[in-house]
Amino acid sequence: MVRDTSIQAYALVHFTEQQEAILSVMREDPEREWAIADMARHLGWDKSTVSGRFNELKGLKVVEETEKKPSLSTGITSLHVKLRVQDSLW
């Protein structure tokens, strides 16, 4: 079954501590879309750190970009990311 295979493949991916911290926050509300500034504020990190981890997670196809909209914390319009549908189950 495809789902079983996906679960097995996901188990083989080893995330860094920073990637896992971001994913943990995102899993709390899988439908939420996050701007870099919002995640940085939530975790108390620099925006550049979050940006790098978002790019890594996009490369791993764990998160995907959504439309541009204002950041909740800054009001500046930027791309947001969210968990991919199948990954929100983890």
C-alpha positions as CSV (number, residue, x, y, z in Angstrom):
1,M,0.0,0.0,0.0
2,V,1.3,3.5,-0.9
3,R,0.6,4.9,2.5
4,D,2.7,2.2,4.2
5,T,5.6,2.8,1.8
6,S,5.4,6.5,2.5
7,I,5.5,5.9,6.2
8,Q,8.5,3.7,5.8
9,A,10.3,6.2,3.6
10,Y,9.6,9.1,6.0
11,A,11.1,7.1,8.8
12,L,14.4,7.0,6.9
13,V,14.6,10.8,6.8
14,H,16.7,12.2,9.7
15,F,15.9,15.8,10.4
16,T,18.3,18.2,12.1
17,E,17.3,19.6,15.5
18,Q,16.3,22.9,14.0
19,Q,14.3,21.3,11.2
20,E,12.5,19.1,13.8
21,A,11.8,22.2,15.9
22,I,10.1,23.9,13.0
23,L,8.2,20.7,12.0
24,S,7.0,20.2,15.6
25,V,5.5,23.7,15.6
26,M,3.9,23.2,12.2
27,R,2.4,19.8,13.3
28,E,0.5,21.5,16.1
29,D,-1.7,23.2,13.5
30,P,-1.1,21.4,10.2
31,E,-3.3,23.8,8.2
32,R,-1.5,26.9,9.2
33,E,0.7,28.7,6.8
34,W,3.9,30.2,8.2
35,A,5.9,33.3,7.1
36,I,9.6,33.3,8.0
37,A,9.1,36.2,10.4
38,D,6.2,34.5,12.2
39,M,8.2,31.2,12.8
40,A,11.3,33.2,13.8
41,R,9.3,35.1,16.4
42,H,7.6,31.9,17.6
43,L,10.9,30.1,18.1
44,G,13.0,33.1,19.1
45,W,15.4,32.6,16.2
46,D,16.9,34.9,13.6
47,K,14.9,35.1,10.4
48,S,17.9,33.9,8.4
49,T,18.0,30.7,10.4
50,V,14.3,30.0,9.7
51,S,14.8,30.9,6.1
52,G,17.6,28.3,5.7
53,R,15.6,25.6,7.4
54,F,12.5,26.4,5.3
55,N,14.6,26.0,2.2
56,E,16.0,22.7,3.4
57,L,12.5,21.4,4.2
58,K,11.2,22.6,0.8
59,G,14.1,20.7,-0.8
60,L,13.1,17.6,1.1
61,K,9.5,18.1,-0.1
62,V,8.2,18.2,3.5
63,V,6.8,21.7,3.3
64,E,5.5,23.6,0.3
65,E,5.2,27.3,-0.6
66,T,1.8,28.9,-0.5
67,E,0.6,32.3,-1.7
68,K,2.0,35.7,-0.7
69,K,0.2,37.3,2.1
70,P,1.0,39.6,5.1
71,S,3.0,38.1,8.0
72,L,1.0,38.1,11.2
73,S,3.9,39.5,13.2
74,T,5.2,42.2,10.7
75,G,2.4,42.8,8.3
76,I,4.9,42.5,5.4
77,T,3.7,40.5,2.4
78,S,5.8,37.4,1.9
79,L,5.6,33.8,0.7
80,H,4.4,31.4,3.4
81,V,5.0,27.7,3.8
82,K,2.9,24.9,5.2
83,L,3.2,21.2,5.7
84,R,2.5,19.1,2.7
85,V,-0.8,17.2,3.2
86,Q,0.7,13.7,3.6
87,D,3.4,15.1,6.0
88,S,0.9,16.6,8.4
89,L,0.1,13.1,9.6
90,W,3.5,12.7,11.3
